[in-house]
């Protein structure tokens, strides 16, 4: 009988780089399915910054942590290879939470069919968590208005790059914060951002002041880090801060202190954190909002693809080093 590979989480992050010492690679017989079930062969797997939080020991979070000995959680794209389910046929392309595994048995819950013509890369880079997160955060929380200025951190990342393009398409001035000159050039020259700040080399205060002469109305936060304070001090009255991610603090022993709240009072600023599991019931509406932008060519993307399931064990470190260029994927 043929076998497949799955990877279990066996150790919490310890301050060292993520690596094979934290996982167990298991080889098992390809499973058979029962009534109402489907067998999916995963072909592409998404790596996302949120996965670092899912590994942590914290039990007080927006989604249950991955327990030790469980298959590591992730979203993916695959094909139905066997079906005993009335809503799925052999050969259907599907996406959903699949985990670090080559095959999985599912009842279909949380698994969605992918329409013809949508590639695995487009599905995971745009229509999966990145696009849904960008759409929910920008439109439903940020409530952007034509002519406003938005600053997006992690602007070359999978979520930030989509946020910036959607905002630009709706008539906002868009400034992105990135970690390299190559990424700065990409978001300005290719994605149409109005300006870019390299947090590693630029004078943050003066560069931000230069690029936001009218202040900042929306701040879409993906990373944390020192520039957070500078952006906060540039916020306009009735500004909105959308807190999506804080990768700079995910594995820190002591999270960096946030800005003082006096400005929240003086400028009546709204700050809201959000997490997509609260909004999975809204996915059809979010896709209906996002899809026209994509179909009209207003959302570009690029992918950074690693090869082989086991590459995921070290691939997550690219989020810390900033070496990933585009949506980080694993091709199985």
C-alpha positions in Angstrom: 0.0 0.0 0.0 1.3 3.5 -0.9 2.3 5.8 1.9 2.1 9.5 2.6 3.9 12.0 4.8 2.6 14.2 7.6 4.4 16.5 10.1 3.5 16.8 13.7 4.4 19.6 16.1 6.4 18.2 19.0 8.0 21.2 20.6 7.1 24.8 21.3 9.3 27.7 20.0 12.3 28.2 22.3 13.8 31.4 20.9 15.9 29.6 18.4 15.1 29.4 14.7 12.2 27.2 13.8 13.5 23.9 12.6 13.2 20.1 12.4 13.9 19.7 16.1 10.4 21.0 16.8 8.6 18.4 14.5 8.2 14.7 13.9 7.9 13.5 10.3 5.7 10.5 10.0 5.0 8.1 7.1 1.6 6.4 7.1 -0.6 4.3 4.7 -2.8 6.4 2.5 -6.2 6.3 4.3 -9.5 5.0 3.0 -12.7 7.0 3.3 -16.1 6.2 4.7 -19.6 7.4 4.0 -19.9 11.2 3.5 -16.1 11.7 3.4 -13.6 12.8 0.7 -9.9 12.1 0.3 -7.8 15.1 -0.7 -4.3 15.1 -2.1 -2.8 18.4 -1.1 -0.6 20.0 -3.8 0.2 23.4 -2.4 0.4 24.6 1.3 0.4 28.1 2.6 2.9 29.4 5.2 1.6 32.3 7.2 2.9 34.4 10.0 -0.1 33.4 12.2 1.3 29.9 12.3 4.0 31.1 14.6 1.3 32.2 17.1 -0.5 28.8 16.8 2.7 27.1 18.0 3.1 29.1 21.1 2.0 27.8 24.6 -0.5 30.6 25.0 -4.1 29.1 25.5 -5.7 32.6 25.6 -5.9 33.4 22.0 -8.3 33.8 19.1 -7.9 30.2 17.9 -6.9 27.1 19.9 -3.1 26.5 19.8 -1.8 23.4 17.9 -1.3 20.8 20.6 1.9 18.8 20.8 1.6 15.6 18.8 -1.0 17.1 16.4 -0.5 17.7 12.6 0.8 21.3 12.2 -2.1 23.5 11.1 -2.1 25.3 7.7 -4.3 26.2 4.8 -3.8 24.5 1.5 -5.0 23.7 -2.0 -5.5 20.2 -3.3 -7.6 17.8 -5.4 -10.3 15.4 -4.4 -9.0 11.9 -5.4 -11.9 9.9 -3.9 -15.4 11.0 -2.8 -18.3 9.6 -0.9 -19.8 13.1 -0.5 -22.7 14.4 -2.6 -21.2 17.9 -2.9 -17.7 16.9 -4.1 -16.6 14.9 -7.1 -13.3 13.2 -7.9 -11.1 15.8 -9.6 -12.6 18.8 -7.9 -10.0 21.4 -6.9 -10.5 22.5 -3.3 -9.0 24.7 -0.6 -9.3 25.0 3.1 -7.5 24.1 6.4 -5.5 21.0 5.5 -2.4 20.9 7.7 1.1 19.7 7.0 0.2 16.6 5.2 0.1 15.1 1.7 -3.3 13.5 2.1 -6.3 14.1 4.4 -9.7 12.7 4.9 -12.5 15.3 5.3 -16.2 15.5 5.8 -16.1 18.6 3.6 -16.5 21.0 6.6 -14.4 24.1 6.0 -13.4 22.8 2.5 -14.4 25.0 -0.5 -14.4 24.2 -4.2 -12.2 26.4 -6.3 -13.6 27.6 -9.6 -12.1 26.6 -12.9 -9.2 28.7 -14.1 -8.0 29.7 -10.6 -4.5 28.4 -10.0 -3.2 27.1 -6.7 -1.0 30.1 -6.5 -3.8 32.6 -7.1 -6.2 30.7 -4.7 -3.7 30.8 -1.8 -2.1 34.2 -2.5 -5.4 36.1 -3.1 -8.6 34.3 -2.4 -7.5 32.4 0.8 -6.5 34.1 4.1 -4.4 36.9 2.6 -7.2 38.4 0.5 -9.9 37.7 3.0 -7.9 39.3 5.8 -7.1 42.3 3.7 -10.7 42.8 2.7 -12.1 42.4 6.1 -9.6 44.6 7.8 -9.5 47.4 5.2 -13.2 47.8 4.3 -15.1 46.5 7.3 -12.9 47.9 10.0 -10.9 50.7 8.4 -13.8 52.1 6.4 -11.5 54.0 4.0 -12.6 57.2 2.2 -11.4 58.7 -1.1 -8.5 61.1 -0.5 -7.4 59.6 2.9 -3.8 58.4 3.6 -3.1 54.9 4.7 0.2 53.5 6.0 0.6 49.7 5.7 3.4 47.8 7.6 4.6 44.5 6.1 3.5 46.1 2.8 5.3 43.6 0.6 3.8 40.7 2.5 0.8 38.6 1.4 -1.8 40.7 3.3 -0.2 44.1 3.2 0.4 44.1 -0.5 -3.3 43.4 -1.1 -4.4 46.0 1.4 -2.3 48.6 -0.3 -3.6 47.8 -3.8 -7.3 47.8 -2.7 -6.8 51.1 -1.0 -5.1 52.6 -4.0 -7.9 51.3 -6.3 -10.4 53.2 -4.0 -8.5 56.5 -4.3 -6.4 56.6 -1.1 -2.8 57.8 -0.8 -0.9 54.6 0.1 2.4 54.4 1.9 4.1 51.0 2.6 6.7 50.0 5.2 9.1 47.3 4.0 12.5 45.8 4.9 14.5 46.1 1.7 15.0 48.4 -1.3 13.9 45.6 -3.6 10.6 45.4 -1.8 10.3 49.2 -1.7 10.8 49.3 -5.5 8.3 46.4 -6.0 5.4 48.0 -4.1 5.9 51.4 -5.7 6.8 50.4 -9.3 4.7 47.3 -9.7 1.8 47.7 -7.2 1.3 51.4 -7.5 1.9 52.5 -3.9 2.6 56.2 -3.5 5.7 55.7 -1.4 7.7 53.3 0.6 9.7 53.4 3.8 12.6 50.9 4.4 12.5 50.5 8.2 16.0 49.1 8.2 17.8 52.0 6.5 15.5 55.1 6.4 15.2 57.8 9.0 11.8 56.7 10.1 10.5 60.0 11.5 11.6 62.2 8.6 10.7 59.8 5.9 7.2 59.3 7.3 6.7 63.0 7.6 7.9 63.5 4.0 5.5 60.9 2.6 2.4 61.8 4.8 2.3 65.6 4.5 -1.4 65.5 5.5 -1.0 63.0 8.3 -2.3 59.5 8.5 -5.9 58.5 8.5 -5.6 54.7 8.5 -2.8 52.6 9.9 -2.9 48.9 8.9 -0.5 47.2 11.3 1.0 43.8 10.4 4.4 43.8 12.1 4.9 46.0 15.1 8.4 47.3 15.6 9.8 50.8 16.2 8.0 52.5 13.3 4.7 51.8 15.0 5.3 54.7 17.4 6.1 57.1 14.6 3.0 56.2 12.6 0.9 56.6 15.8 2.1 60.1 16.3 1.2 61.0 12.7 -2.4 59.9 13.1 -5.1 62.4 12.3 -8.2 63.2 14.3 -10.7 60.3 14.0 -8.0 58.1 12.5 -8.5 54.3 12.5 -5.8 51.7 13.4 -6.4 48.2 12.2 -4.2 45.7 14.1 -3.8 42.5 12.0 -0.4 41.1 13.1 2.6 41.8 15.3 5.3 39.4 14.0 8.1 41.4 15.6 6.7 40.3 19.0 5.4 36.8 18.3 8.4 35.1 19.8 9.8 37.9 21.9 10.2 37.1 25.6 8.9 40.6 26.4 6.7 42.3 23.8 7.7 45.9 22.9 5.7 48.6 24.7 3.0 50.2 22.7 2.4 53.9 22.2 1.0 56.0 25.0 -2.8 56.3 24.8 -3.1 60.1 25.2 -3.4 60.5 21.5 -6.4 58.1 21.5 -8.2 60.7 23.6 -7.0 63.9 22.0 -7.6 62.7 18.4 -10.5 60.3 19.0 -8.6 57.4 17.3 -10.2 54.0 16.9 -8.0 51.0 17.4 -9.3 47.5 16.6 -7.6 44.2 16.5 -9.2 41.4 14.5 -8.7 37.7 13.6 -10.2 35.9 10.6 -11.8 33.0 12.5 -14.4 35.5 13.8 -15.4 36.2 10.2 -15.4 32.8 8.4 -19.2 33.1 8.2 -18.7 36.2 6.1 -16.4 34.6 3.5 -19.0 34.7 0.7 -19.5 38.4 1.2 -15.8 39.1 1.5 -15.1 37.2 -1.8 -17.9 39.1 -3.5 -16.2 42.3 -2.4 -12.7 41.2 -3.4 -13.3 39.4 -6.7 -14.1 42.4 -8.9 -10.8 44.0 -8.0 -9.0 40.9 -8.9 -10.9 40.3 -12.2 -10.3 44.0 -13.2 -6.5 43.5 -12.7 -6.3 45.8 -9.7 -4.7 43.2 -7.5 -1.3 41.8 -8.4 0.6 39.2 -6.4 3.8 37.2 -6.4 4.7 33.9 -4.7 7.8 32.5 -3.1 7.6 28.8 -3.4 9.5 26.2 -1.4 9.7 22.6 -2.6 8.6 19.6 -0.6 6.5 19.3 2.6 9.6 19.1 4.9 10.8 22.5 3.7 8.0 24.0 5.8 10.0 23.2 9.0 12.6 25.8 8.2 10.7 28.0 5.7 8.8 29.8 8.5 12.0 31.5 9.5 11.8 33.6 6.3 9.1 35.7 8.1 11.7 36.7 10.7 14.5 37.4 8.2 12.3 39.1 5.6 13.9 37.0 2.9 10.5 35.8 1.5 9.4 37.7 -1.6 5.7 37.4 -2.0 3.2 34.9 -0.7 5.1 32.0 0.9 4.0 28.6 -0.3 5.1 25.0 -0.2 4.7 22.9 -3.3 4.2 19.2 -2.3 
